[in-house]
């Protein structure tokens, strides 16, 4: 699924366009604990999170994550936006809660890439 | 890359929002050096976890990174409280981080296990009340 399709599905507002809206994404991770994200293996994924601080952007950078979706309408601040711009990382904000946002993506074939490959 | 390149960083313990700047800089430098994406990713994640740990538990410290044609060596040194039980600290999910840190997205007890997972070798030298030095390598 392309990042622009994820934006449409989650009715998300684009906050930073990382220049990768046409990139195909197959895996997603939903987490508020960045240590859990760092334990997660797939690169070039998207991250859904309710956490909103600069370490979310930095964690995404380390993991080569392509896009962060802030759920529950969490708004990244100017510092986070400029960090994302420097790193060509797309940021978007969805009003959906984490469970619903993840469910919508799963329904469309996105997977978590866990140990059982589901 | 013929010569050894040495990078040094001082990590401030005062500002959590800046934690990870050293790891970010190393990642960018490795990208410019034509290092394999797999090695870059391993170094970035292992060092970032270590850098975050320094800020959370030890009020900062310093990091030296040596890049040679064979490997990337990371030495993370702090003068924090030390780790009383390394075996316990290495267990996934075990954490002494305060609730304040957990609310910032860290302290899930995955820091040291992730560092071990993403590095090829890892050694912990720690003395309670004196500090901790963690040495990690990632092969090129």
gemmi code that builds the backbone of each chain (N, CA, C; Angstrom):
import gemmi

chains = {
    "A": [
        ("UNK", (0.855, -1.196, 0.000), (0.000, 0.000, 0.000), (0.891, 1.246, 0.000)),
        ("UNK", (0.558, 2.200, -0.862), (1.373, 3.418, -0.921), (1.077, 4.323, 0.280)),
        ("UNK", (2.053, 5.147, 0.626), (1.867, 6.029, 1.783), (0.672, 6.959, 1.551)),
        ("UNK", (0.477, 7.399, 0.319), (-0.660, 8.298, 0.056), (-1.998, 7.565, 0.253)),
        ("UNK", (-2.012, 6.241, 0.021), (-3.235, 5.464, 0.247), (-3.488, 5.272, 1.745)),
        ("UNK", (-2.383, 5.147, 2.490), (-2.501, 5.038, 3.954), (-3.099, 6.333, 4.498)),
        ("UNK", (-2.634, 7.441, 3.969), (-3.165, 8.747, 4.396), (-4.675, 8.809, 4.146)),
        ("UNK", (-5.098, 8.335, 2.972), (-6.521, 8.369, 2.644), (-7.329, 7.454, 3.543)),
        ("UNK", (-6.817, 6.244, 3.742), (-7.530, 5.250, 4.548), (-7.709, 5.726, 5.996)),
        ("UNK", (-6.692, 6.378, 6.515), (-6.751, 6.818, 7.914), (-7.282, 8.252, 8.042)),
        ("UNK", (-7.709, 8.804, 6.909), (-8.243, 10.176, 6.871), (-7.290, 11.120, 7.616)),
        ("UNK", (-6.022, 10.953, 7.301), (-4.976, 11.668, 8.048), (-4.597, 12.979, 7.377)),
        ("UNK", (-4.227, 13.925, 8.211), (-3.743, 15.211, 7.705), (-2.225, 15.107, 7.519)),
        ("UNK", (-1.762, 15.475, 6.314), (-0.323, 15.424, 6.042), (0.354, 16.623, 6.706)),
        ("UNK", (1.323, 16.346, 7.555), (2.010, 17.424, 8.277), (3.375, 17.703, 7.650)),
        ("UNK", (4.098, 16.630, 7.291), (5.373, 16.771, 6.575), (5.381, 15.757, 5.427)),
        ("UNK", (5.616, 16.249, 4.226), (5.722, 15.368, 3.066), (7.201, 15.020, 2.879)),
        ("UNK", (7.540, 13.773, 3.157), (8.939, 13.343, 3.061), (9.360, 13.009, 1.636)),
        ("UNK", (8.475, 13.266, 0.668), (8.819, 12.991, -0.726), (8.717, 11.515, -1.066)),
        ("UNK", (7.984, 10.744, -0.233), (7.899, 9.293, -0.460), (6.444, 8.819, -0.500)),
        ("UNK", (5.533, 9.696, -0.869), (4.105, 9.366, -0.804), (3.720, 8.216, -1.745)),
        ("UNK", (4.531, 7.975, -2.783), (4.224, 6.889, -3.724), (4.962, 5.594, -3.387)),
        ("UNK", (5.648, 5.605, -2.262), (6.414, 4.408, -1.869), (5.467, 3.320, -1.357)),
        ("UNK", (5.718, 2.073, -1.778), (4.917, 0.938, -1.311), (5.399, 0.466, 0.054)),
        ("UNK", (4.468, 0.338, 0.978), (4.794, -0.094, 2.331), (4.044, -1.399, 2.614)),
        ("UNK", (4.738, -2.371, 3.189), (4.091, -3.660, 3.467), (3.944, -3.948, 4.952)),
        ("UNK", (4.715, -3.237, 5.772), (4.697, -3.536, 7.197), (4.451, -2.280, 8.035)),
        ("UNK", (3.772, -2.489, 9.158), (3.499, -1.380, 10.068), (3.743, -1.830, 11.501)),
        ("UNK", (3.997, -0.843, 12.351), (4.225, -1.133, 13.771), (3.416, -0.105, 14.571)),
        ("UNK", (2.619, -0.574, 15.515), (1.865, 0.341, 16.368), (2.405, 0.257, 17.777)),
        ("UNK", (2.979, 1.335, 18.304), (3.578, 1.276, 19.642), (3.753, 2.676, 20.230)),
        ("UNK", (3.640, 2.745, 21.538), (3.955, 3.993, 22.239), (5.308, 3.900, 22.935)),
        ("UNK", (5.847, 2.690, 23.046), (7.165, 2.517, 23.670), (8.212, 2.406, 22.559)),
        ("UNK", (9.129, 3.374, 22.520), (10.110, 3.387, 21.439), (11.080, 2.211, 21.526)),
        ("UNK", (11.304, 1.689, 22.736), (12.172, 0.511, 22.863), (11.565, -0.686, 22.146)),
        ("UNK", (10.242, -0.776, 22.157), (9.578, -1.862, 21.427), (9.754, -1.659, 19.927)),
        ("UNK", (9.697, -0.414, 19.491), (9.889, -0.123, 18.062), (11.310, -0.516, 17.652)),
        ("UNK", (12.272, -0.238, 18.522), (13.673, -0.548, 18.218), (13.933, -2.059, 18.185)),
        ("UNK", (13.058, -2.815, 18.822), (13.201, -4.273, 18.803), (12.544, -4.870, 17.560)),
        ("UNK", (11.820, -4.035, 16.839), (11.028, -4.465, 15.689), (11.928, -4.448, 14.451)),
        ("UNK", (11.824, -5.501, 13.638), (12.871, -5.738, 12.645), (12.753, -5.038, 11.294)),
        ("UNK", (11.572, -4.842, 10.803), (11.449, -4.401, 9.409), (11.804, -2.942, 9.182)),
        ("UNK", (12.652, -2.709, 8.199), (12.939, -1.333, 7.790), (11.904, -0.928, 6.745)),
        ("UNK", (11.912, 0.339, 6.394), (10.980, 0.879, 5.395), (9.525, 0.513, 5.724)),
        ("UNK", (9.164, 0.718, 6.982), (7.811, 0.449, 7.451), (7.166, 1.772, 7.829)),
        ("UNK", (5.934, 1.699, 8.337), (5.364, 2.897, 8.946), (5.161, 2.643, 10.434)),
        ("UNK", (5.191, 3.709, 11.187), (4.997, 3.628, 12.639), (3.725, 4.388, 13.000)),
        ("UNK", (2.850, 3.709, 13.738), (1.676, 4.389, 14.288), (1.910, 4.549, 15.780)),
        ("UNK", (1.741, 5.754, 16.288), (2.026, 5.971, 17.703), (1.172, 7.093, 18.291)),
        ("UNK", (0.948, 6.968, 19.590), (0.253, 8.036, 20.306), (1.252, 8.891, 21.069)),
        ("UNK", (2.536, 8.517, 20.965), (3.587, 9.289, 21.641), (4.014, 10.429, 20.723)),
        ("UNK", (4.220, 11.594, 21.287), (4.531, 12.739, 20.430), (5.687, 13.526, 21.040)),
        ("UNK", (6.913, 13.101, 20.790), (8.098, 13.859, 21.212), (9.233, 13.613, 20.211)),
        ("UNK", (10.307, 14.403, 20.285), (11.361, 14.292, 19.254), (11.986, 12.901, 19.157)),
        ("UNK", (11.939, 12.128, 20.239), (12.554, 10.795, 20.190), (11.800, 9.858, 19.262)),
        ("UNK", (10.539, 10.160, 18.981), (9.785, 9.345, 18.018), (10.412, 9.514, 16.628)),
        ("UNK", (10.735, 10.768, 16.288), (11.358, 11.041, 14.981), (12.747, 10.402, 14.924)),
        ("UNK", (13.469, 10.502, 16.016), (14.830, 9.951, 16.033), (14.800, 8.416, 15.952)),
        ("UNK", (13.844, 7.808, 16.646), (13.701, 6.348, 16.573), (13.395, 5.929, 15.139)),
        ("UNK", (12.517, 6.675, 14.490), (12.174, 6.372, 13.096), (13.407, 6.484, 12.209)),
        ("UNK", (14.226, 7.484, 12.488), (15.464, 7.665, 11.715), (16.366, 6.435, 11.864)),
        ("UNK", (16.555, 5.982, 13.098), (17.450, 4.839, 13.344), (16.933, 3.572, 12.663)),
        ("UNK", (15.609, 3.428, 12.597), (15.003, 2.203, 12.050), (14.711, 2.306, 10.560)),
        ("UNK", (15.057, 3.433, 9.937), (14.732, 3.655, 8.526), (13.231, 3.528, 8.269)),
        ("UNK", (12.453, 4.028, 9.201), (10.995, 4.062, 9.038), (10.668, 5.211, 8.081)),
        ("UNK", (9.691, 4.998, 7.208), (9.401, 5.980, 6.154), (8.365, 7.025, 6.552)),
        ("UNK", (7.476, 6.646, 7.480), (6.338, 7.518, 7.773), (5.857, 7.284, 9.200)),
        ("UNK", (5.542, 8.365, 9.897), (4.951, 8.246, 11.232), (3.512, 8.755, 11.158)),
        ("UNK", (2.591, 7.931, 11.675), (1.196, 8.370, 11.794), (0.917, 8.597, 13.270)),
        ("UNK", (0.638, 9.843, 13.643), (0.274, 10.128, 15.028), (-1.231, 9.904, 15.156)),
        ("UNK", (-1.600, 8.989, 16.047), (-3.025, 8.674, 16.216), (-3.638, 9.575, 17.290)),
        ("UNK", (-4.946, 9.495, 17.415), (-5.709, 10.277, 18.399), (-5.460, 11.780, 18.243)),
        ("UNK", (-5.130, 12.202, 17.025), (-4.999, 13.636, 16.750), (-3.810, 14.314, 17.399)),
        ("UNK", (-2.798, 13.535, 17.812), (-1.607, 14.138, 18.445), (-0.846, 14.986, 17.419)),
        ("UNK", (-0.492, 16.192, 17.797), (0.131, 17.128, 16.854), (1.637, 17.279, 17.108)),
        ("UNK", (2.472, 16.937, 16.136), (3.921, 17.161, 16.309), (4.238, 18.656, 16.332)),
        ("UNK", (5.240, 19.029, 17.142), (5.586, 20.456, 17.235), (6.554, 20.847, 16.108)),
        ("UNK", (6.937, 22.122, 16.097), (7.769, 22.638, 14.999), (9.129, 21.959, 14.957)),
        ("UNK", (9.694, 21.678, 16.127), (10.995, 21.000, 16.188), (10.912, 19.620, 15.527)),
        ("UNK", (9.860, 18.891, 15.857), (9.692, 17.559, 15.268), (9.496, 17.652, 13.754)),
        ("UNK", (8.747, 18.654, 13.335), (8.513, 18.823, 11.892), (9.825, 19.107, 11.162)),
        ("UNK", (10.635, 19.998, 11.736), (11.888, 20.321, 11.036), (12.848, 19.124, 11.056)),
        ("UNK", (12.850, 18.349, 12.159), (13.670, 17.127, 12.189), (13.217, 16.158, 11.082)),
        ("UNK", (11.911, 16.006, 10.927), (11.371, 15.084, 9.919), (11.736, 15.559, 8.511)),
        ("UNK", (11.650, 16.867, 8.294), (11.978, 17.410, 6.962), (13.427, 17.111, 6.596)),
        ("UNK", (14.322, 17.312, 7.575), (15.746, 17.045, 7.330), (15.996, 15.585, 6.966)),
        ("UNK", (15.138, 14.699, 7.462), (15.360, 13.262, 7.289), (14.473, 12.651, 6.193)),
        ("UNK", (13.760, 13.477, 5.431), (12.830, 12.987, 4.395), (11.837, 11.973, 4.968)),
        ("UNK", (11.299, 12.299, 6.112), (10.372, 11.418, 6.817), (8.986, 12.046, 6.759)),
        ("UNK", (7.999, 11.264, 6.357), (6.639, 11.791, 6.260), (5.949, 11.714, 7.628)),
        ("UNK", (5.279, 12.796, 8.001), (4.499, 12.821, 9.245), (3.043, 13.084, 8.892)),
        ("UNK", (2.141, 12.348, 9.515), (0.719, 12.636, 9.347), (-0.033, 12.419, 10.652)),
        ("UNK", (-1.196, 13.034, 10.734), (-1.988, 12.967, 11.967), (-3.365, 12.417, 11.636)),
        ("UNK", (-3.756, 11.348, 12.346), (-5.087, 10.766, 12.169), (-5.875, 10.923, 13.467)),
        ("UNK", (-7.149, 11.149, 13.344), (-7.997, 11.259, 14.540), (-8.368, 9.879, 15.087)),
        ("UNK", (-8.138, 8.828, 14.292), (-8.487, 7.480, 14.764), (-7.622, 7.082, 15.955)),
        ("UNK", (-8.202, 6.237, 16.805), (-7.421, 5.670, 17.914), (-6.531, 4.562, 17.358)),
        ("UNK", (-5.533, 4.194, 18.155), (-4.528, 3.219, 17.707), (-5.168, 1.926, 17.195)),
        ("UNK", (-6.080, 1.352, 17.980), (-6.655, 0.045, 17.620), (-7.367, 0.127, 16.271)),
        ("UNK", (-8.141, 1.189, 16.111), (-8.918, 1.339, 14.883), (-7.989, 1.591, 13.692)),
        ("UNK", (-7.003, 2.446, 13.876), (-6.070, 2.762, 12.784), (-5.327, 1.498, 12.340)),
        ("UNK", (-4.838, 0.722, 13.310), (-4.124, -0.522, 12.971), (-5.077, -1.502, 12.288)),
        ("UNK", (-6.306, -1.594, 12.790), (-7.295, -2.501, 12.216), (-7.601, -2.166, 10.769)),
        ("UNK", (-7.725, -0.891, 10.473), (-8.011, -0.472, 9.102), (-6.872, -0.881, 8.160)),
        ("UNK", (-5.656, -0.737, 8.623), (-4.503, -1.109, 7.792), (-4.424, -2.632, 7.628)),
        ("UNK", (-4.679, -3.356, 8.711), (-4.617, -4.830, 8.664), (-5.654, -5.361, 7.677)),
        ("UNK", (-6.821, -4.732, 7.725), (-7.924, -5.130, 6.842), (-7.531, -5.004, 5.363)),
        ("UNK", (-6.655, -4.074, 5.097), (-6.218, -3.840, 3.714), (-4.954, -4.617, 3.353)),
        ("UNK", (-4.527, -5.527, 4.242), (-3.405, -6.399, 3.901), (-2.073, -6.014, 4.528)),
        ("UNK", (-2.032, -4.904, 5.253), (-0.777, -4.530, 5.929), (-0.522, -5.502, 7.072)),
        ("UNK", (0.739, -5.849, 7.279), (1.069, -6.818, 8.320), (2.117, -6.264, 9.254)),
        ("UNK", (2.224, -6.921, 10.428), (3.150, -6.435, 11.444), (4.534, -7.039, 11.333)),
        ("UNK", (4.638, -8.129, 10.549), (5.932, -8.760, 10.383), (6.456, -9.365, 11.672)),
        ("UNK", (5.563, -9.951, 12.477), (6.008, -10.534, 13.745), (6.618, -11.913, 13.502)),
        ("UNK", (6.935, -12.588, 14.579), (7.683, -13.848, 14.458), (6.921, -14.919, 13.683)),
        ("UNK", (5.595, -14.803, 13.644), (4.831, -15.811, 12.911), (4.574, -15.359, 11.474)),
        ("UNK", (5.131, -14.206, 11.119), (4.990, -13.727, 9.745), (3.603, -13.198, 9.427)),
        ("UNK", (2.827, -12.824, 10.468), (1.459, -12.339, 10.220), (1.372, -10.838, 10.436)),
    ],
    "B": [
        ("UNK", (38.324, 2.687, 2.416), (38.642, 3.224, 3.739), (39.912, 2.552, 4.280)),
        ("UNK", (41.028, 3.259, 4.292), (42.293, 2.654, 4.686), (42.619, 2.887, 6.156)),
        ("UNK", (42.349, 4.103, 6.635), (42.745, 4.445, 7.995), (41.590, 4.280, 8.969)),
        ("UNK", (41.983, 4.252, 10.226), (40.961, 4.192, 11.276), (40.422, 5.602, 11.517)),
        ("UNK", (39.114, 5.712, 11.620), (38.503, 7.017, 11.902), (37.941, 6.970, 13.318)),
        ("UNK", (38.289, 7.982, 14.091), (37.828, 8.013, 15.485), (36.906, 9.206, 15.694)),
        ("UNK", (35.724, 8.936, 16.243), (34.749, 9.991, 16.529), (34.504, 10.014, 18.037)),
        ("UNK", (34.332, 11.214, 18.564), (34.099, 11.312, 20.011), (32.906, 12.229, 20.294)),
        ("UNK", (32.075, 11.808, 21.215), (30.876, 12.596, 21.539), (30.707, 12.686, 23.053)),
        ("UNK", (30.329, 13.868, 23.512), (29.918, 14.017, 24.913), (28.407, 14.057, 24.929)),
        ("UNK", (27.819, 13.210, 25.741), (26.358, 13.110, 25.792), (25.859, 13.815, 27.051)),
        ("UNK", (25.040, 14.832, 26.848), (24.515, 15.589, 27.987), (23.393, 14.812, 28.668)),
        ("UNK", (23.386, 14.846, 29.967), (22.318, 14.172, 30.708), (21.162, 15.096, 31.030)),
        ("UNK", (21.266, 16.346, 30.604), (20.270, 17.338, 31.017), (19.057, 17.439, 30.102)),
        ("UNK", (19.252, 17.079, 28.842), (18.201, 17.357, 27.872), (17.805, 16.092, 27.112)),
        ("UNK", (16.705, 15.490, 27.525), (16.271, 14.234, 26.911), (15.925, 14.416, 25.435)),
        ("UNK", (15.442, 15.607, 25.079), (15.031, 15.819, 23.687), (16.228, 15.744, 22.731)),
        ("UNK", (17.446, 15.972, 23.256), (18.638, 15.918, 22.400), (19.304, 14.538, 22.391)),
        ("UNK", (18.807, 13.634, 23.221), (19.399, 12.290, 23.273), (19.265, 11.631, 21.909)),
        ("UNK", (20.347, 11.076, 21.416), (20.322, 10.433, 20.108), (21.046, 11.241, 19.043)),
        ("UNK", (21.461, 12.455, 19.375), (22.148, 13.281, 18.369), (23.459, 12.638, 17.928)),
        ("UNK", (24.178, 12.035, 18.879), (25.454, 11.393, 18.540), (25.213, 10.214, 17.593)),
        ("UNK", (24.210, 9.405, 17.904), (23.903, 8.234, 17.059), (23.492, 8.673, 15.664)),
        ("UNK", (22.727, 9.748, 15.603), (22.291, 10.287, 14.322), (23.500, 10.738, 13.496)),
        ("UNK", (24.444, 11.406, 14.161), (25.642, 11.878, 13.471), (26.479, 10.702, 12.949)),
        ("UNK", (26.630, 9.666, 13.783), (27.407, 8.493, 13.355), (26.728, 7.828, 12.157)),
        ("UNK", (25.418, 7.706, 12.224), (24.683, 7.080, 11.117), (24.941, 7.846, 9.815)),
        ("UNK", (24.854, 9.163, 9.889), (25.082, 9.981, 8.686), (26.501, 9.840, 8.161)),
        ("UNK", (27.465, 9.811, 9.076), (28.867, 9.676, 8.642), (29.107, 8.306, 7.988)),
        ("UNK", (28.527, 7.252, 8.567), (28.705, 5.909, 7.993), (28.091, 5.821, 6.595)),
        ("UNK", (26.965, 6.506, 6.423), (26.315, 6.520, 5.096), (27.248, 7.127, 4.057)),
        ("UNK", (27.967, 8.178, 4.463), (28.887, 8.844, 3.529), (30.118, 7.989, 3.237)),
        ("UNK", (30.374, 6.979, 4.099), (31.583, 6.166, 3.944), (31.344, 4.880, 3.167)),
        ("UNK", (30.160, 4.720, 2.603), (29.875, 3.548, 1.806), (29.883, 2.253, 2.637)),
        ("UNK", (29.474, 2.367, 3.883), (29.344, 1.186, 4.746), (28.012, 0.510, 4.391)),
        ("UNK", (27.916, -0.817, 4.553), (26.700, -1.535, 4.152), (25.503, -1.070, 4.994)),
        ("UNK", (24.322, -1.001, 4.370), (23.120, -0.568, 5.110), (22.866, -1.421, 6.352)),
        ("UNK", (23.142, -2.724, 6.269), (22.913, -3.624, 7.405), (23.799, -3.226, 8.603)),
        ("UNK", (25.087, -2.963, 8.326), (25.996, -2.562, 9.411), (25.591, -1.196, 9.970)),
        ("UNK", (25.186, -0.287, 9.106), (24.776, 1.050, 9.564), (23.575, 0.934, 10.494)),
        ("UNK", (22.634, 0.126, 10.088), (21.404, -0.042, 10.881), (21.720, -0.640, 12.255)),
        ("UNK", (22.592, -1.641, 12.264), (22.946, -2.276, 13.535), (23.652, -1.285, 14.462)),
        ("UNK", (24.595, -0.542, 13.908), (25.324, 0.453, 14.710), (24.366, 1.521, 15.236)),
        ("UNK", (23.506, 2.017, 14.351), (22.604, 3.109, 14.734), (21.705, 2.695, 15.893)),
        ("UNK", (21.126, 1.503, 15.793), (20.172, 1.068, 16.820), (20.893, 0.759, 18.138)),
        ("UNK", (22.005, 0.022, 18.049), (22.737, -0.339, 19.269), (23.243, 0.911, 19.985)),
        ("UNK", (23.785, 1.852, 19.220), (24.348, 3.061, 19.834), (23.241, 3.962, 20.383)),
        ("UNK", (22.138, 4.044, 19.671), (21.016, 4.886, 20.110), (20.466, 4.376, 21.438)),
        ("UNK", (20.287, 3.067, 21.563), (19.814, 2.502, 22.834), (20.796, 2.835, 23.957)),
        ("UNK", (22.093, 2.719, 23.655), (23.108, 3.024, 24.665), (23.093, 4.492, 25.054)),
        ("UNK", (22.925, 5.333, 24.065), (22.904, 6.778, 24.315), (21.682, 7.154, 25.175)),
        ("UNK", (20.540, 6.563, 24.851), (19.329, 6.823, 25.638), (19.548, 6.341, 27.079)),
        ("UNK", (20.126, 5.154, 27.230), (20.391, 4.619, 28.577), (21.263, 5.562, 29.388)),
        ("UNK", (22.290, 6.128, 28.727), (23.182, 7.088, 29.402), (22.413, 8.277, 29.962)),
        ("UNK", (21.491, 8.778, 29.159), (20.722, 9.956, 29.568), (19.735, 9.587, 30.682)),
        ("UNK", (19.086, 8.439, 30.524), (18.073, 8.027, 31.505), (18.695, 7.675, 32.858)),
        ("UNK", (19.767, 6.884, 32.816), (20.269, 6.279, 34.055), (21.532, 6.926, 34.621)),
        ("UNK", (22.315, 7.627, 33.792), (23.660, 8.000, 34.254), (23.982, 9.484, 34.108)),
        ("UNK", (22.973, 10.291, 33.809), (23.197, 11.727, 33.632), (24.255, 12.025, 32.563)),
        ("UNK", (24.199, 11.242, 31.503), (25.109, 11.475, 30.373), (26.392, 10.669, 30.462)),
        ("UNK", (27.328, 10.994, 29.568), (28.594, 10.263, 29.525), (29.319, 10.616, 28.248)),
        ("UNK", (30.240, 9.746, 27.839), (30.877, 10.008, 26.550), (30.975, 8.744, 25.702)),
        ("UNK", (31.001, 8.960, 24.408), (31.001, 7.846, 23.451), (32.151, 8.026, 22.472)),
        ("UNK", (32.915, 6.952, 22.288), (33.962, 6.952, 21.263), (33.615, 5.884, 20.232)),
        ("UNK", (33.709, 6.247, 18.978), (33.423, 5.312, 17.892), (34.673, 5.220, 17.013)),
        ("UNK", (35.147, 4.006, 16.816), (36.311, 3.789, 15.943), (35.858, 2.997, 14.722)),
        ("UNK", (36.077, 3.576, 13.562), (35.657, 2.922, 12.318), (36.903, 2.455, 11.578)),
        ("UNK", (37.007, 1.147, 11.411), (38.158, 0.586, 10.688), (37.614, -0.251, 9.532)),
        ("UNK", (38.459, -0.698, 8.624), (37.944, -1.501, 7.504), (37.286, -2.806, 7.956)),
        ("UNK", (37.646, -3.285, 9.154), (37.106, -4.565, 9.620), (35.820, -4.435, 10.439)),
        ("UNK", (35.754, -3.363, 11.249), (34.622, -3.281, 12.186), (34.379, -1.851, 12.649)),
        ("UNK", (33.243, -1.687, 13.305), (32.934, -0.420, 13.963), (32.889, -0.718, 15.463)),
        ("UNK", (33.745, -0.038, 16.189), (33.843, -0.245, 17.640), (33.196, 0.940, 18.342)),
        ("UNK", (32.298, 0.658, 19.294), (31.641, 1.725, 20.067), (31.953, 1.528, 21.547)),
        ("UNK", (32.440, 2.561, 22.187), (32.704, 2.499, 23.626), (31.871, 3.587, 24.303)),
        ("UNK", (30.926, 3.165, 25.127), (30.030, 4.103, 25.807), (30.371, 4.097, 27.291)),
        ("UNK", (30.825, 5.236, 27.776), (31.336, 5.283, 29.153), (30.567, 6.322, 29.964)),
        ("UNK", (30.111, 5.910, 31.148), (29.448, 6.878, 32.024), (29.957, 6.739, 33.443)),
        ("UNK", (29.666, 7.752, 34.237), (30.035, 7.705, 35.658), (28.764, 7.676, 36.510)),
        ("UNK", (27.793, 6.928, 36.020), (26.507, 6.800, 36.703), (26.535, 5.804, 37.851)),
        ("UNK", (25.370, 5.315, 38.250), (25.275, 4.477, 39.451), (25.797, 3.055, 39.279)),
        ("UNK", (26.066, 2.633, 38.023), (26.480, 1.241, 37.793), (25.270, 0.317, 37.773)),
        ("UNK", (25.510, -0.933, 37.344), (24.417, -1.914, 37.240), (24.662, -3.003, 38.285)),
        ("UNK", (23.826, -3.073, 39.326), (24.075, -4.039, 40.405), (23.989, -5.495, 39.950)),
        ("UNK", (23.060, -5.813, 39.056), (22.883, -7.203, 38.610), (22.763, -7.206, 37.078)),
        ("UNK", (23.880, -7.458, 36.410), (23.902, -7.378, 34.943), (22.979, -8.429, 34.325)),
        ("UNK", (22.962, -9.632, 34.910), (22.109, -10.710, 34.380), (20.649, -10.300, 34.371)),
        ("UNK", (20.228, -9.656, 35.452), (18.840, -9.190, 35.558), (18.582, -8.071, 34.552)),
        ("UNK", (19.545, -7.158, 34.441), (19.386, -6.016, 33.525), (19.313, -6.463, 32.061)),
        ("UNK", (19.894, -7.633, 31.774), (19.880, -8.130, 30.390), (18.554, -8.814, 30.034)),
        ("UNK", (17.712, -9.048, 31.038), (16.428, -9.717, 30.746), (15.460, -8.748, 30.082)),
        ("UNK", (14.842, -9.196, 29.002), (13.865, -8.341, 28.320), (12.722, -7.999, 29.276)),
        ("UNK", (12.413, -6.733, 29.358), (11.284, -6.296, 30.183), (11.683, -5.816, 31.560)),
        ("UNK", (12.924, -6.112, 31.987), (13.353, -5.637, 33.305), (13.863, -4.205, 33.181)),
        ("UNK", (13.335, -3.318, 34.009), (13.755, -1.917, 33.929), (13.666, -1.253, 35.291)),
        ("UNK", (14.607, -0.356, 35.549), (14.555, 0.444, 36.775), (14.175, 1.889, 36.448)),
        ("UNK", (13.782, 2.131, 35.195), (13.450, 3.505, 34.789), (12.195, 3.995, 35.514)),
        ("UNK", (12.182, 5.293, 35.796), (11.030, 5.876, 36.481), (9.868, 6.062, 35.513)),
        ("UNK", (8.690, 6.244, 36.097), (7.480, 6.413, 35.298), (7.614, 7.591, 34.326)),
        ("UNK", (8.303, 8.625, 34.757), (8.507, 9.815, 33.922), (9.199, 9.437, 32.598)),
        ("UNK", (10.168, 8.531, 32.687), (10.897, 8.089, 31.493), (10.011, 7.216, 30.617)),
        ("UNK", (9.205, 6.378, 31.264), (8.302, 5.506, 30.504), (7.301, 6.344, 29.718)),
        ("UNK", (6.890, 7.452, 30.316), (5.924, 8.317, 29.614), (6.555, 8.974, 28.390)),
        ("UNK", (7.887, 8.964, 28.314), (8.580, 9.515, 27.150), (8.862, 8.436, 26.096)),
        ("UNK", (8.460, 7.193, 26.389), (8.572, 6.125, 25.385), (9.734, 5.181, 25.589)),
        ("UNK", (10.441, 5.331, 26.701), (11.578, 4.443, 26.966), (11.435, 3.804, 28.351)),
        ("UNK", (12.397, 2.943, 28.692), (12.316, 2.282, 29.995), (11.412, 1.064, 29.959)),
        ("UNK", (11.327, 0.414, 28.775), (10.507, -0.795, 28.672), (11.337, -2.045, 28.969)),
        ("UNK", (12.586, -1.847, 29.365), (13.438, -2.994, 29.666), (13.945, -3.693, 28.412)),
        ("UNK", (14.096, -2.932, 27.333), (14.578, -3.513, 26.077), (15.932, -2.937, 25.659)),
        ("UNK", (16.441, -1.969, 26.405), (17.655, -1.266, 26.005), (18.859, -2.186, 25.867)),
        ("UNK", (19.277, -2.807, 26.955), (20.456, -3.693, 26.892), (20.214, -4.898, 25.986)),
        ("UNK", (19.022, -5.569, 26.076), (18.786, -6.684, 25.149), (18.875, -6.253, 23.681)),
        ("UNK", (18.363, -5.068, 23.357), (18.459, -4.590, 21.969), (19.903, -4.312, 21.580)),
        ("UNK", (20.685, -3.771, 22.518), (22.101, -3.501, 22.218), (22.827, -4.815, 21.903)),
        ("UNK", (22.524, -5.845, 22.670), (23.154, -7.156, 22.436), (22.691, -7.741, 21.100)),
        ("UNK", (21.406, -7.577, 20.830), (20.825, -8.135, 19.611), (21.429, -7.514, 18.344)),
        ("UNK", (21.656, -6.207, 18.390), (22.098, -5.519, 17.167), (23.619, -5.398, 17.044)),
        ("UNK", (24.363, -5.749, 18.100), (25.816, -5.706, 17.973), (26.343, -7.122, 17.759)),
        ("UNK", (27.566, -7.236, 17.238), (28.157, -8.565, 17.042), (28.871, -9.036, 18.303)),
        ("UNK", (29.475, -8.102, 19.036), (30.019, -8.430, 20.361), (29.629, -7.303, 21.313)),
        ("UNK", (29.431, -7.658, 22.574), (29.105, -6.634, 23.573), (29.708, -7.042, 24.920)),
        ("UNK", (30.346, -6.074, 25.561), (30.973, -6.339, 26.861), (30.528, -5.229, 27.817)),
        ("UNK", (30.127, -5.616, 29.018), (29.694, -4.625, 30.012), (30.670, -4.655, 31.181)),
        ("UNK", (31.305, -3.519, 31.454), (32.141, -3.377, 32.648), (31.439, -2.380, 33.556)),
        ("UNK", (31.030, -2.833, 34.719), (30.281, -1.932, 35.585), (30.684, -2.103, 37.048)),
        ("UNK", (30.782, -0.988, 37.741), (31.049, -1.004, 39.180), (30.013, -0.094, 39.830)),
        ("UNK", (29.268, -0.652, 40.779), (28.222, 0.129, 41.447), (28.849, 1.341, 42.132)),
        ("UNK", (28.282, 2.486, 41.866), (28.766, 3.729, 42.471), (29.893, 4.392, 41.697)),
        ("UNK", (30.413, 3.707, 40.693), (31.546, 4.256, 39.913), (31.136, 4.549, 38.465)),
        ("UNK", (30.471, 3.599, 37.834), (30.030, 3.829, 36.463), (30.033, 2.571, 35.620)),
        ("UNK", (29.677, 2.761, 34.371), (29.540, 1.635, 33.442), (30.220, 1.975, 32.115)),
        ("UNK", (30.942, 0.992, 31.581), (31.486, 1.125, 30.225), (30.978, -0.055, 29.405)),
        ("UNK", (30.329, 0.271, 28.299), (29.829, -0.779, 27.409), (30.599, -0.692, 26.099)),
        ("UNK", (31.181, -1.818, 25.704), (31.961, -1.875, 24.465), (31.245, -2.799, 23.490)),
        ("UNK", (30.944, -2.270, 22.325), (30.234, -3.076, 21.321), (30.990, -3.005, 19.992)),
        ("UNK", (30.896, -4.077, 19.214), (31.440, -4.034, 17.858), (30.382, -4.522, 16.859)),
        ("UNK", (30.485, -3.978, 15.671), (29.676, -4.453, 14.540), (30.656, -4.668, 13.392)),
        ("UNK", (30.633, -5.873, 12.824), (31.552, -6.177, 11.711), (31.121, -5.438, 10.455)),
        ("UNK", (32.103, -5.074, 9.663), (31.813, -4.389, 8.387), (31.191, -5.374, 7.400)),
    ],
}
model = gemmi.Model(1)
for chain_id, residues in chains.items():
    chain = gemmi.Chain(chain_id)
    for i, (resn, *xyz) in enumerate(residues, 1):
        res = gemmi.Residue()
        res.name, res.seqid = resn, gemmi.SeqId(i, " ")
        for name, pos in zip(("N", "CA", "C"), xyz):
            atom = gemmi.Atom()
            atom.name, atom.element = name, gemmi.Element(name[0])
            atom.pos, atom.b_iso = gemmi.Position(*pos), 0.0
            res.add_atom(atom)
        chain.add_residue(res)
    model.add_chain(chain)
structure = gemmi.Structure()
structure.add_model(model)
structure.setup_entities()
